[in-house]
C-alpha cells in the first residue's frame, strides 16, 4: 500500500504538475504512519507495527516533498501550513506528552486511540477523490493500485488484529477494508466511461469549419441528410475592391457560423 503511489508521483515529476491529485491523503498518511511507528515502539511485541509503518513514514516523506514541489502556488501554501501543523507540531506534542506525562498502559491507550483515529482519517481522505469520480465519471484521479492496496491492507491488518486481539489496529483497518471495497466498485463502474478527447479533425467534421485558400475562402459544413462534409469555395471577384471583398468574406463566415449553430 505504501509503495503504490510511486507510479502516480512518477507522472507528477514527469509532467511537473500535481494536476487534480489531492495532497491530503499523503499528509494524513504520513502522520498516521509516524504515530503507528511510535505505537510499535511503546507496545511490547510491536516490532511488525514499528518496522512496516516506519518504512511507510519514510516513503510518505518523499511523496509529500514531491507534492509540495509541484503543487500550484495556492495549494502549496495551504499544504505547507498543514504539514507544519500536523506532521511537525502535533506529532511533536504527542510524543513529548506521552514520554513525559504518561506511564505504562496509559501511554499505549492514548497513542493507540490517536493512531486508530488517524488511520480512519487516512482511509476516509480519498472520499474526495471518490466524489470527483462520481462527478466526472472518470477514474483518472483515483489511482487503481492505491485503492486496491487500501482494500488489501485493511483486510490483512484486520485479520492480524483479530489474532492478537488489538482493537486499536482492528477497528480502523476494518473501516479501511470497507472503504477500499467501495473504491474498487467505483473503479469498475467508471473505468470505461471516461470521455475521449476529440481530435482537431473530428471536431471540424462535427462543427464545420471555414479557412482561407489560395484564391478565396473555403467554407465547410455538414450535409443534414448524409452527415458528409460539404466544402464550398468562395472565390475572389476581380470587380470587388479590398474593402468590399472583406465585407463579402465576413458575411459568408457569419452565414456559415449561424448555419452550424442552428440560428
C-alpha positions in Angstrom: 0.0 0.0 0.0 2.8 2.4 0.8 4.6 1.9 -2.5 1.5 2.0 -4.6 1.7 5.9 -5.1 5.1 5.6 -6.8 3.6 5.4 -10.2 1.4 8.4 -9.5 4.4 10.5 -8.4 6.5 9.4 -11.4 3.8 11.1 -13.5 3.8 14.2 -11.3 7.5 14.5 -11.7 7.3 13.9 -15.5 4.6 16.4 -16.0 5.9 18.8 -13.4 2.4 19.2 -12.1 0.2 17.6 -9.5 -2.9 18.3 -11.7 -6.0 17.4 -9.7 -4.3 15.0 -7.3 -5.1 15.7 -3.7 -2.3 16.1 -1.1 -4.4 15.4 2.0 -4.2 11.6 1.7 -0.4 11.6 1.7 -0.2 14.2 4.5 -2.6 12.3 6.8 -0.9 9.0 6.0 2.5 10.5 6.9 1.1 11.5 10.3 -0.6 8.1 10.8 2.5 6.0 9.9 4.6 8.2 12.2 2.3 7.6 15.1 2.0 3.9 14.4 5.8 3.7 14.4 5.8 5.3 17.8 3.0 3.0 19.0 5.1 0.0 17.9 8.0 1.2 19.9 5.8 1.6 23.0 3.9 -1.7 22.7 5.5 -5.0 23.7 5.7 -7.2 20.7 5.1 -4.3 18.4 8.1 -5.0 16.1 5.9 -5.6 13.0 3.9 -2.5 13.5 7.0 -0.4 14.0 9.0 -1.7 11.0 6.1 -1.6 8.5 4.9 1.8 9.5 8.5 3.2 9.7 9.0 2.2 6.1 5.7 3.8 5.2 6.6 7.1 7.0 9.9 7.3 5.1 8.2 6.8 1.8 5.5 9.4 2.6 8.1 12.0 3.5 9.3 11.7 -0.1 5.7 11.8 -1.5 4.8 14.9 0.4 8.0 16.7 -0.6 7.4 15.9 -4.3 3.8 17.1 -3.9 4.9 20.4 -2.3 7.4 21.0 -5.1 5.0 20.6 -8.0 1.7 21.8 -6.5 0.2 25.1 -7.7 1.2 28.1 -5.5 -2.0 28.4 -3.6 -2.3 24.7 -2.8 1.4 24.6 -1.9 1.0 27.3 0.7 -2.0 25.5 2.3 -0.2 22.2 2.2 2.9 23.6 3.8 0.9 25.0 6.7 -1.0 21.7 7.1 2.3 19.7 7.2 3.8 22.1 9.7 0.6 21.8 11.9 0.0 18.1 11.9 3.3 16.4 10.9 5.6 18.6 13.0 3.7 20.4 15.7 1.0 17.9 16.6 3.3 14.8 16.3 5.9 16.5 18.5 3.4 17.5 21.2 2.0 13.9 21.3 5.5 12.4 21.7 6.5 14.9 24.4 3.3 14.5 26.4 3.4 10.7 26.1 7.0 10.3 27.3 7.0 13.0 30.0 3.5 12.9 31.4 2.2 9.4 31.0 3.3 5.9 32.1 2.7 2.2 31.3 -0.6 1.2 29.7 -1.9 4.8 29.7 0.8 5.6 27.1 -0.3 2.7 24.9 -4.0 3.7 25.3 -3.5 7.3 24.3 -1.3 6.6 21.4 -3.4 3.7 20.3 -6.6 5.8 20.2 -4.8 8.6 18.3 -3.5 6.0 15.8 -6.9 4.5 15.3 -8.5 7.9 14.7 -5.8 9.0 12.3 -5.9 5.7 10.4 -9.6 6.2 9.9 -8.8 9.7 8.6 -6.2 8.2 6.3 -8.8 5.8 4.9 -11.5 8.5 4.7 -9.3 11.0 2.9 -9.8 9.5 -0.5 -13.5 10.2 -0.3 -12.8 13.5 -2.0 -11.4 11.5 -4.9 -14.4 9.3 -4.9 -16.7 12.3 -5.2 -14.6 13.5 -8.2 -15.0 10.1 -9.8 -18.8 10.2 -9.4 -19.0 13.8 -10.6 -16.7 13.5 -13.7 -17.5 9.8 -14.4 -13.7 9.3 -14.7 -11.2 7.3 -12.6 -8.2 9.4 -13.7 -7.6 10.9 -10.3 -8.3 7.8 -8.2 -5.3 5.6 -8.8 -6.3 1.9 -9.0 -3.3 0.5 -7.1 -3.8 2.8 -4.2 -7.5 1.7 -3.9 -6.6 -1.9 -4.4 -3.9 -2.0 -1.7 -6.1 0.0 0.7 -8.6 -2.8 0.3 -6.0 -5.5 0.7 -4.1 -3.7 3.6 -7.3 -3.1 5.5 -8.3 -6.8 5.2 -4.9 -8.2 6.2 -4.4 -5.9 9.2 -8.0 -6.6 10.4 -7.2 -10.3 10.4 -3.9 -9.7 12.2 -5.8 -7.6 14.8 -8.3 -10.4 15.5 -5.4 -12.8 16.1 -3.5 -10.6 18.5 -6.7 -9.0 20.0 -5.6 -5.4 19.3 -8.7 -3.3 18.7 -6.7 -0.2 18.0 -5.5 -1.9 14.8 -8.7 -3.8 14.1 -11.3 -1.1 14.1 -9.7 1.4 11.7 -8.5 -1.2 9.3 -11.9 -2.8 9.2 -13.3 0.6 8.1 -10.4 0.8 5.6 -11.4 -2.5 4.2 -15.0 -1.4 3.6 -13.9 1.9 2.0 -11.3 0.2 -0.2 -14.1 -2.1 -1.4 -16.3 0.9 -2.3 -13.4 2.5 -4.3 -12.9 -0.7 -6.3 -16.6 -0.8 -7.0 -16.5 2.8 -8.3 -13.4 1.9 -10.4 -15.2 -1.0 -12.1 -18.3 1.2 -12.7 -16.4 4.2 -14.3 -13.2 2.8 -15.8 -14.7 2.5 -19.3 -16.8 5.7 -19.1 -14.1 8.3 -19.4 -14.9 10.7 -22.3 -12.2 10.5 -25.0 -10.7 13.8 -26.2 -11.7 14.6 -29.8 -9.0 15.3 -32.3 -9.0 18.6 -34.3 -10.1 16.8 -37.5 -13.1 15.2 -35.7 -14.1 18.5 -34.2 -14.1 20.2 -37.6 -16.1 17.4 -39.1 -18.7 17.8 -36.4 -18.9 21.5 -36.2 -18.0 22.6 -39.8 -15.1 25.0 -40.5 -14.0 27.9 -42.6 -10.5 28.7 -43.7 -8.6 30.6 -46.4 -7.4 29.0 -49.6 -5.2 30.5 -52.3 -7.9 32.2 -54.3 -10.5 32.9 -51.7 -12.3 31.4 -48.7 -13.2 27.7 -48.2 -16.3 27.0 -46.2 -17.1 23.6 -44.8 -20.3 22.3 -43.3 -22.2 19.0 -42.9 -24.9 17.7 -45.1 -28.0 17.4 -42.9 -29.1 14.0 -44.5 -25.9 12.2 -45.2 -23.8 13.8 -42.5 -20.9 14.1 -45.0 -18.8 17.2 -45.1 -19.6 19.8 -47.8 -16.9 22.1 -49.0 -17.7 25.3 -50.8 -15.1 27.8 -52.2 -15.9 31.5 -52.2 -13.7 32.9 -54.9 -12.4 36.4 -55.0 -14.2 38.6 -57.6 -11.9 40.9 -59.6 -14.6 43.6 -59.7 -14.6 44.0 -55.9 -12.1 46.1 -54.2 -10.3 45.1 -51.0 -13.0 46.7 -48.7 -15.9 45.1 -50.5 -14.1 41.7 -50.6 -13.5 41.9 -46.8 -17.2 42.6 -46.1 -18.2 39.8 -48.5 -15.9 37.3 -46.8 -17.0 38.3 -43.3 -20.7 38.0 -44.4 -20.1 34.4 -45.7 -18.3 33.4 -42.5 -21.2 34.7 -40.3 -23.7 32.9 -42.5 -21.8 29.6 -42.2 -21.4 30.1 -38.5 -25.1 30.7 -37.9 -25.9 27.6 -40.0 -23.6 25.5 -37.9 -25.1 26.5 -34.6 -28.7 26.4 -35.8 -29.5 30.1 -35.8 
